[in-house]
Amino acid sequence: MKIYLTKSIKGIGREGEVKNFPDGYAQNFIIKKGFGIVATPEVIKKASEKKLQQNQALENAEQKIVNTLAKLNGHEIKIKVQANEYGSLFSSIHKKDILNEIRLAGGGPINEQMFELDEPIKKTGQYPINLKYKIYSAKIKLMVQH
């Protein structure tokens, strides 16, 4: 019996796949527990349309990220913080702080995993920050001021 999986089942299949199962297993386990439904032509057609929409949404999101990286390349971000007379910060600057400033400057769907920052910033000055997403990258200048 062909079954369209509505939920992922470890060791069996992922959500959205159409698989062949023995009739008893399909009726007594998969359908009964709500993991899948009988794969009729209508169900398969709706599933393929849903998958196509998900792929298009993923491509659109990826394009937004690429456009944002192109827009941010060479951009300068300024952060004002409290520091002592030697330039040491009272509170270090982390990825999330830089991310908030980028979002305020008009950055779009950027997340912390895109940053290449080895350790938090603890002194005033200018720092190059690299953003990477797959094969795309952008360099921004971070100015930490007192």
VOGU-3710 file (C-alpha; in Angstrom, 3 decimals, decimal comma):
1> mkiyltksik> 0,000/0,000/0,000  1,360/3,421/-0,925  1,409/5,851/1,996  2,140/9,582/2,039  4,033/10,335/5,269  2,649/13,349/7,132  5,306/13,091/9,854  8,892/11,884/9,832  9,478/8,451/11,309  13,010/7,553/12,340
11> gigregevkn> 14,339/4,688/10,248  11,323/4,682/7,913  11,028/7,976/6,050  10,694/11,717/6,164  7,647/13,921/6,014  6,397/14,362/2,455  7,719/11,072/1,083  5,547/8,432/-0,590  6,519/4,910/0,472  5,255/1,375/-0,057
21> fpdgyaqnfi> 4,287/-0,541/3,091  2,572/-3,873/3,760  -1,171/-3,363/4,155  -1,348/-4,417/7,802  1,595/-2,250/8,860  0,206/0,736/6,976  -3,308/0,433/8,427  -2,457/-0,625/11,969  0,551/1,579/12,638  1,185/4,393/10,181
31> ikkgfgivat> -2,374/5,517/9,452  -3,719/4,728/12,922  -0,966/6,714/14,696  -1,343/9,662/12,286  2,061/9,311/10,639  0,622/9,062/7,134  -2,369/8,815/4,837  -3,186/6,673/1,825  -1,377/8,084/-1,216  -4,134/8,819/-3,700
41> pevikkasek> -3,326/10,775/-6,892  -4,894/13,907/-5,337  -2,750/13,599/-2,214  0,401/13,110/-4,288  -0,465/16,149/-6,427  -1,044/18,336/-3,344  2,210/17,087/-1,817  4,208/17,947/-4,935  2,609/21,423/-5,049  3,451/21,941/-1,368
51> klqqnqalen> 7,043/20,862/-1,937  7,325/23,229/-4,920  6,028/26,120/-2,788  8,530/25,279/-0,040  11,386/25,243/-2,555  10,316/28,615/-3,938  10,083/30,082/-0,424  13,548/28,741/0,348  14,959/30,263/-2,849  13,321/33,620/-2,031
61> aeqkivntla> 14,772/33,593/1,485  18,207/32,723/0,121  17,978/35,548/-2,417  17,074/37,994/0,374  20,137/36,910/2,342  22,396/37,320/-0,707  20,953/40,790/-1,405  21,448/41,792/2,238  25,069/40,622/2,180  25,689/42,629/-1,007
71> klngheikik> 24,117/45,689/0,621  26,165/45,318/3,815  29,508/44,726/2,085  31,831/47,590/3,048  29,256/49,071/5,423  30,449/50,669/8,662  28,634/49,941/11,925  29,226/52,108/14,996  28,621/50,931/18,527  28,967/53,271/21,504
81> vqaneygslf> 29,825/51,585/24,780  31,173/52,459/28,202  34,924/52,012/28,570  37,687/53,052/30,929  40,461/55,516/30,034  42,580/52,696/28,554  39,901/51,625/26,061  38,873/48,443/27,841  35,138/47,876/27,732  33,099/47,360/30,884
91> ssihkkdiln> 30,991/44,825/28,984  32,268/42,888/25,978  30,512/43,003/22,605  29,120/39,692/21,378  27,673/38,536/18,068  24,124/39,307/19,197  25,064/42,943/19,932  26,568/43,358/16,472  23,536/41,628/14,959  21,190/44,101/16,674
101> eirlagggpi> 23,164/47,042/15,262  23,112/45,534/11,770  19,347/45,068/11,982  18,943/48,691/13,091  21,047/49,746/10,092  18,655/47,969/7,726  20,172/44,510/7,587  17,691/41,806/6,727  17,684/38,090/7,490  21,158/37,835/9,018
111> neqmfeldep> 21,763/35,438/11,906  24,582/34,801/14,383  25,861/31,715/12,557  26,941/33,895/9,618  29,440/35,845/11,726  33,111/34,986/11,815  33,999/36,367/15,223  36,361/34,204/17,264  35,902/35,890/20,614  33,941/38,825/22,041
121> ikktgqypin> 35,336/42,322/21,516  36,788/43,818/24,711  38,505/47,033/23,558  37,556/50,142/21,642  38,760/50,462/18,075  37,983/49,327/14,549  37,368/45,656/13,790  36,723/43,873/10,479  33,760/41,514/10,680  33,191/38,815/8,058
131> lkykiysaki> 29,728/37,527/7,266  29,463/34,253/5,345  26,522/32,393/3,879  27,373/29,379/1,724  29,659/30,811/-0,995  28,640/34,447/-0,406  30,432/36,774/1,958  30,519/40,378/3,082  32,982/42,437/5,089  31,816/45,153/7,410
141> klmvqh> 33,773/47,539/9,633  32,802/47,693/13,264  33,715/50,884/15,094  33,633/50,486/18,870  33,616/53,957/20,400  33,754/55,310/23,914
//
